[in-house]
Amino acid sequence: MNQTKEEKNVHFNTDKNLFVGVLTVSDRCSKGVQEDKSGPKVAEVISCLKGYNVIITTFIVPDEVEEIKTVLKHWTDDVKLNLILTTGGTGFSCRDLTPEATKQVLEREAPGLQIGMFVAGLKSTPFSMLSRAVCGVRKSTLILNLPGSVKGAKESLEAVLAVLPHALSLLEDNGGTVPHYQTKPKENVVQCGCYQQEDDTNITKNPDSSDNDGKVARRLRESSYPMMPMKEAVSLVLHHSSASSSVSEIKLFSDSLGYVLAEDIISKENIPPFRASIMDGYALIASNTPGEFDVVGRSVCGDGDYAQQLQHRMAVRINTGAPVPDTADAVVPVENTKLLQEADEGETEVKIEVLKKFTATQNIRPIGCDVHEGERLLVAGNLLSAPDIGVMASVGHTQVKVVRRPLVAVFSTGDELIDPTSDARTGAIRDSNRITLILTFKKHGFQVHDLGIVPDIRDKLYDTFLSACEKADVIVTSGGVSMGEKDYMKSLLVRLGAKIHFGRVFMKPG
């Protein structure tokens, strides 16, 4: 994929995670003939939203309604971004189609935000009246259309920046169990103002529950990690996983089911590659119909083109899907003809009568009507399905570049765990989580490295982590993450240099 059209992630570390998509809509930028300046400016402005760790995904599409809708739906329904900002395509040009595409995606419009941006723009230039931008909500994602100019995009976004925290908080909460008004605001941070003070006395905040020097009496009594809603935790994991494997490999098309495309699939040929008949019947010159015709040959699938020139009142018998002779311009269905003369005891048609008038191009599929040469059939990032592979087969694309599937290492932790094949003993439980995880990954086509059961010993856990890092792309563990005296996993991750994005999730069992 062209570098300018790749999704890029930019992180601005402050506080709460906010996932934002910046979509530049421009024919010229999508082709790489013009530098995208508005998209980076929008990213720069939204990164200043105080109180958030803004994680930005950027993308560029041409001024095409379907391509704009595809990205918007992917970002809202699959990636589940909190906020999408489009820039470009909101004016009066016939190619300015961003509002039309956005309206087809929105479930609820937000005219107040449109008015706020409109009023702010009028203070700068009367040409703001020419903007047709729309704003609204799809599922729990807020979508704003911004102008295509750097100045216009910046001014419009800055006009609504102060109210975005409140809007995003309301969308995120959506009547959930952790209301946005329970988030205590920081000093000098733009917040929605709905916080309700709760009693938080006698809460000890410390870096990690297992940093107690081995003295159980000194273990921490309160987790230092805030409770995170399940939806946000899943989104955070998916977001940080999206670029975890940029290594690609070449697969035979028949072996690529379930892989993620690492390249656009561009057709190198037309389908059909010739003018093809839609009906079983007769290829002829339409201006001669109706009337009598001499049957001078046949064109059937797989026999190649019929080379003879058709003259006045000549017809060629033809099958559905067969090539139409160059000099024929219509196909008459057999149902609209009558046999007048045969030969060879019925094996050969000699003369027919066409019973009605036909027009040029009737019942003929033109070259490239299904797929034209140079057409983009599949987009990098698609999860390949059986129909996708069928499309590749139809154009002869048999070698496909895909994202290499990550190798997953799995292990369980706990002195109480025993293997499912072991005899039961007092105080022990059989390890069921590990086999569940392993089979779940295998079901989805991932290779799994089983590292077994690791006891609650710091050094053994540390060595297992190091081994897993050398062998795998993804490490999944079970156990050792709570407040127990031998729950070492968080402290070991810090020791290994990892960043812990969340430490508690609002779910039961947790």
Secondary structure as the mmCIF struct_conf table of DSSP 4:
data_model
#
loop_
_struct_conf.conf_type_id
_struct_conf.id
_struct_conf.beg_label_comp_id
_struct_conf.beg_label_asym_id
_struct_conf.beg_label_seq_id
_struct_conf.end_label_comp_id
_struct_conf.end_label_asym_id
_struct_conf.end_label_seq_id
HELX_RH_3T_P HELX_RH_3T_P1 GLN A 3 LYS A 5
BEND BEND1 GLU A 6 GLU A 6
STRN STRN1 LYS A 8 PHE A 12
BEND BEND2 THR A 14 ASP A 15
STRN STRN2 LYS A 16 VAL A 25
HELX_RH_AL_P HELX_RH_AL_P1 ASP A 27 LYS A 31
TURN_TY1_P TURN_TY1_P1 GLY A 32 GLY A 32
BEND BEND3 VAL A 33 GLN A 34
HELX_RH_AL_P HELX_RH_AL_P2 SER A 38 ILE A 46
TURN_TY1_P TURN_TY1_P2 SER A 47 CYS A 48
TURN_TY1_P TURN_TY1_P3 LYS A 50 GLY A 51
STRN STRN3 TYR A 52 VAL A 61
BEND BEND4 ASP A 63 ASP A 63
HELX_RH_AL_P HELX_RH_AL_P3 VAL A 65 LYS A 73
HELX_RH_PI_P HELX_RH_PI_P1 HIS A 74 ASP A 78
BEND BEND5 VAL A 79 VAL A 79
BEND BEND6 ASN A 82 ASN A 82
STRN STRN4 LEU A 83 THR A 87
BEND BEND7 GLY A 88 GLY A 88
BEND BEND8 GLY A 91 SER A 93
TURN_TY1_P TURN_TY1_P4 CYS A 94 ARG A 95
HELX_RH_AL_P HELX_RH_AL_P4 THR A 98 VAL A 105
BEND BEND9 GLU A 107 GLU A 107
STRN STRN5 ARG A 108 GLU A 109
HELX_RH_AL_P HELX_RH_AL_P5 PRO A 111 LEU A 122
TURN_TY1_P TURN_TY1_P5 LYS A 123 SER A 124
HELX_RH_3T_P HELX_RH_3T_P2 PRO A 126 LEU A 130
STRN STRN6 CYS A 135 ARG A 138
TURN_TY1_P TURN_TY1_P6 LYS A 139 SER A 140
STRN STRN7 THR A 141 LEU A 146
BEND BEND10 GLY A 148 SER A 149
HELX_RH_AL_P HELX_RH_AL_P6 VAL A 150 VAL A 160
HELX_RH_3T_P HELX_RH_3T_P3 LEU A 161 VAL A 163
HELX_RH_AL_P HELX_RH_AL_P7 LEU A 164 ASP A 173
TURN_TY1_P TURN_TY1_P7 ASN A 174 GLY A 175
BEND BEND11 THR A 177 VAL A 178
HELX_RH_3T_P HELX_RH_3T_P4 HIS A 180 GLN A 182
BEND BEND12 THR A 183 THR A 183
HELX_LH_PP_P HELX_LH_PP_P1 LYS A 184 LYS A 186
TURN_TY1_P TURN_TY1_P8 GLU A 187 ASN A 188
BEND BEND13 GLY A 193 GLY A 193
TURN_TY1_P TURN_TY1_P9 THR A 201 ASN A 202
BEND BEND14 PRO A 207 PRO A 207
TURN_TY1_P TURN_TY1_P10 SER A 209 SER A 210
BEND BEND15 ASN A 212 ASN A 212
TURN_TY1_P TURN_TY1_P11 ASP A 213 GLY A 214
HELX_RH_3T_P HELX_RH_3T_P5 VAL A 216 ARG A 218
BEND BEND16 ARG A 219 ARG A 219
BEND BEND17 ARG A 221 GLU A 222
BEND BEND18 SER A 224 TYR A 225
HELX_LH_PP_P HELX_LH_PP_P2 PRO A 226 PRO A 226
STRN STRN8 MET A 227 PRO A 229
HELX_RH_AL_P HELX_RH_AL_P8 MET A 230 SER A 241
TURN_TY1_P TURN_TY1_P12 SER A 242 ALA A 243
BEND BEND19 SER A 244 SER A 244
STRN STRN9 SER A 248 LEU A 252
HELX_RH_3T_P HELX_RH_3T_P6 PHE A 253 ASP A 255
TURN_TY1_P TURN_TY1_P13 LEU A 257 GLY A 258
HELX_LH_PP_P HELX_LH_PP_P3 TYR A 259 TYR A 259
STRN STRN10 VAL A 260 LEU A 261
BEND BEND20 ALA A 262 GLU A 263
STRN STRN11 ILE A 265 ILE A 266
BEND BEND21 LYS A 268 GLU A 269
STRN STRN12 ILE A 271 ILE A 271
BEND BEND22 PRO A 272 PHE A 274
STRN STRN13 ALA A 276 SER A 277
BEND BEND23 ILE A 278 ASP A 280
STRN STRN14 GLY A 281 LEU A 284
HELX_RH_3T_P HELX_RH_3T_P7 ALA A 286 ASN A 288
BEND BEND24 PRO A 290 PRO A 290
STRN STRN15 GLY A 291 SER A 299
TURN_TY1_P TURN_TY1_P14 CYS A 301 GLY A 302
BEND BEND25 ASP A 303 ASP A 303
BEND BEND26 GLN A 308 GLN A 308
HELX_LH_PP_P HELX_LH_PP_P4 GLN A 309 LEU A 310
TURN_TY1_P TURN_TY1_P15 HIS A 312 ARG A 313
STRN STRN16 MET A 314 ILE A 318
TURN_TY1_P TURN_TY1_P16 THR A 320 GLY A 321
HELX_LH_PP_P HELX_LH_PP_P5 ALA A 322 ALA A 322
STRN STRN17 PRO A 323 PRO A 323
HELX_LH_PP_P HELX_LH_PP_P6 VAL A 324 PRO A 325
TURN_TY1_P TURN_TY1_P17 ASP A 326 THR A 327
STRN STRN18 ALA A 330 PRO A 333
HELX_RH_3T_P HELX_RH_3T_P8 VAL A 334 ASN A 336
STRN STRN19 THR A 337 ALA A 343
HELX_RH_3T_P HELX_RH_3T_P9 ASP A 344 GLY A 346
TURN_TY1_P TURN_TY1_P18 GLU A 347 GLU A 347
STRN STRN20 THR A 348 VAL A 354
BEND BEND27 LYS A 356 LYS A 356
TURN_TY1_P TURN_TY1_P19 ALA A 360 ASN A 363
STRN STRN21 ILE A 364 ARG A 365
HELX_LH_PP_P HELX_LH_PP_P7 PRO A 366 PRO A 366
TURN_TY1_P TURN_TY1_P20 ILE A 367 GLY A 368
BEND BEND28 CYS A 369 ASP A 370
STRN STRN22 VAL A 371 VAL A 371
TURN_TY1_P TURN_TY1_P21 GLU A 373 GLY A 374
STRN STRN23 ARG A 376 LEU A 378
TURN_TY1_P TURN_TY1_P22 ALA A 380 GLY A 381
HELX_LH_PP_P HELX_LH_PP_P8 ASN A 382 ASN A 382
STRN STRN24 LEU A 383 LEU A 383
HELX_LH_PP_P HELX_LH_PP_P9 LEU A 384 LEU A 384
HELX_RH_AL_P HELX_RH_AL_P9 ALA A 386 SER A 394
TURN_TY1_P TURN_TY1_P23 VAL A 395 GLY A 396
STRN STRN25 GLN A 399 VAL A 403
HELX_LH_PP_P HELX_LH_PP_P10 ARG A 404 LEU A 407
STRN STRN26 VAL A 408 THR A 413
TURN_TY1_P TURN_TY1_P24 ASP A 415 GLU A 416
STRN STRN27 LEU A 417 ILE A 418
TURN_TY1_P TURN_TY1_P25 PRO A 420 THR A 421
BEND BEND29 SER A 422 SER A 422
HELX_LH_PP_P HELX_LH_PP_P11 ASP A 423 ALA A 424
TURN_TY1_P TURN_TY1_P26 THR A 426 GLY A 427
STRN STRN28 ILE A 429 ARG A 430
HELX_RH_AL_P HELX_RH_AL_P10 ASN A 433 LYS A 443
TURN_TY1_P TURN_TY1_P27 HIS A 444 GLY A 445
STRN STRN29 VAL A 448 VAL A 454
BEND BEND30 ASP A 456 ASP A 456
HELX_RH_AL_P HELX_RH_AL_P11 ARG A 458 LYS A 471
BEND BEND31 ASP A 473 ASP A 473
STRN STRN30 VAL A 474 SER A 478
BEND BEND32 GLY A 479 GLY A 479
BEND BEND33 SER A 482 GLY A 484
TURN_TY1_P TURN_TY1_P28 GLU A 485 LYS A 486
HELX_RH_AL_P HELX_RH_AL_P12 MET A 489 ARG A 495
TURN_TY1_P TURN_TY1_P29 LEU A 496 GLY A 497
BEND BEND34 HIS A 501 HIS A 501
BEND BEND35 GLY A 503 GLY A 503
STRN STRN31 ARG A 504 PHE A 506
BEND BEND36 LYS A 508 LYS A 508
#
